[in-house]
Amino acid sequence: MIGRKVKIFKWDCGKKVKDSVGIFHQWGSDFEEWEKGTVIFSTAIVEMEDGTIRNVHCEMIQFIK
């Protein structure tokens, strides 16, 4: 799956809308700290068209052809 194009989505007024396109590199992980502890979740490491790297929540990408 490395090197596949993905659509990246964002939340806008409660709706999931297309934000940009990038190249998927691999799966990663991130975390959020809450009062009751830490939550770890899966992410996608995505290279953007300008060469920057984003760590995107896995529910916010879609593989495309």
C-alpha positions, 0 to 999 in steps of 0.5 A: 500500500505504500505510495498510494494516493489518498483523499484527506477529509476534514470536519466542516460544520459537522460534515466530513468534506474533502480537504486535500490529496496526498500519498500514503506512506505507512500506518502510525499512531498518535495519542490524546491525553484525557482526565482519565488517561491516555488514548492511543489511536491509529493514523496514516502518515501522508505526504502532501503535494508540497512535500510536507508530512501529515499524521492523519487520523485513519478515519479521515483518509480514503484510498483512491486509484 
